[in-house]
Amino acid sequence: MAELRLPKLPDRTPVKLSISVSPELHRALSAYAAAYERAYGQAEPVTELIPAILASFLESDRGFARQRRKDDAL
């Protein structure tokens, strides 16, 4: 078989999580969804925004990224 530039794709099976949030966090997430709709002209449910919000947070946490690189090097 020929070598391909594109490696085998990782597992993309979604993992369903169920969480409870405080009323204050729920209000903040709802406000974020409203701001998102104003910014982009398209409504998205909070449940669709949460994964993107979490991914963005994890990608921007430099301390976490350093620790993760250390752990991967072991």
Buried (B, 14 or more C-beta within 10 A) or exposed (E): EEEEEEEEEEEEEEEEEEEEEEEEEEEEBEEBBEEBEEEEEEEEEBEEBBEEEEEEEEEEEEEEEEEEEEEEEE
